[in-house]
């Protein structure tokens, strides 16, 4: 029997797990560029240094493009997305030399595990495996 996954877009407004979000925004000082779309349209405006984005999963591409563009200007960018190396957007982040922090435990509704894609000034793409978002939120900042 094939597993049943939710329809595309159903989880677009799901929040970043609380512990992970706290670590990213409060402990590491990243700015959530998707927090208030009325004040900041993350798909049209250049992102600040240390920007964090958990884009709608059914519409990842414009956010990934803006993240890569902002990184080319020397800005650190952190994205929370599924791990799907079969997609163009994944290849774009890989080619931008992202540090890809892979959470090895899938969330209940997810087809793929999630990952953080960290764009900085890395010379080559890198991969790090960690446990779930909740388990890793206290230890993964060592990679940043």
N, C-alpha and C positions, 0 to 999 in steps of 0.2 A: 504494500500500500504506500502510495506517495504521500509525503507530508503536505499539509495544507498551509500555505503561506498567505498572509493578508494581501488584499488588493493594493495596487500601487497607490501611494499617496496617503494611505490610512494613518500612518505614523509620522507624517510630516511635521506635526507640531509637538512630538514627544521631546521632552526636555533631556538634557544631558544628566546622567545619574548625579545625584546631589553631592556625594563625596568627591567625585571627579571634578564637577563644576567648581566646588569650593577650592580644591587644590589649584585649578587653573586660574581662576579669577582672583581669589582672595590671597592665596599663598604665593603664587608666582607672578601676580600682577598683570595678567593678560586682560585686554578689553574685549568684551563680547560685542562684536559688530552686528549680530543679529538680534540683540536684546530688544531694541526699540526701532522697528522699521519705519516709523513715522518720522524719526529724527535722522536716521542714517540708512540710506538704501545701499545695502552691502553689495549689490550687483553693479552699481553704477559709480560709486565713489571709491577712491583709492583708500586702502586700509591703513590705519596707524601702525606704528611699530608695536610689537607684542599684541597682535590681534588674534582673537579666538572666534571660530565660527562652527556652529552645528547647523548646517544648512538643511532645508527640506530634502529628504532623501530622494524624492521623485524629481527633483530639479537641481541636481548637484553641479552640473557643468558650468553655469555662469559663475557660481561661487568659487569653483576650483580655478577657473580662468582668472578671476579677480585676485585670488590668493597668490597665484604664480606671478601675476603682473606686479603686485605689491611687494612680493619677495625680491623681484628683480631690482627694486629700488632700495634694497638693503634692509627691508623690514622682516622681523620674525613673525611667522604666521603658524597657527595651530588649528587644524581642522579635525573634527570628529565625524567619521564616515564609516560605512561598512568596508570590509576588506574584500574587494572584488577585482583581482588582477586581470580580468578579461575585458575590462572597460577602457575606453579612451581616456577618461578622466584619471583613472589610476595610473596609466602610462604617462600622462602629463605630469603628475606629481612625482612619479618615479624618475622621470627625465629631469625634473627640477632638483634632484638629489635630496629628496625628503628623507628624514628619519621616520620610519614607519613603526610605531609602537602598537603591536598587535595584541589584542585581548583574546586569550585562547578559549575563554568560555563565552558561548553565544548567549545573547539575551533571549528571553522566551519567544518573542515574536519574530526574531531575525532569521533571515535566510542565510546570512553570512555573519562571521564574527565582526566586531567593530574594531576600529583602529584610530589612533591619533596620527595625523600626518603633520610632521613638524618641518617647516621650511625655514632654514636659517642660511648659513653660508657654507654648508657641507660640500665637500669635494666629490662625494659619491653617495648614491642612495645606501641606506642602512636599514636593517630590520632588528627589532628587539621584541621578544616574546615575553608577555607578562600574564598574570591570571586575569580575573574579571576586573571590570572597572572599579568595583567596590574594594576588592582586595588590593589593587594596584595603586589606588589614589594616594596612599601614604608613602609608597616607595618609588613610583615611576618618575617623580620630578628629578631624581638623580640623573636621568638621561638628558635632561634639558640644559 
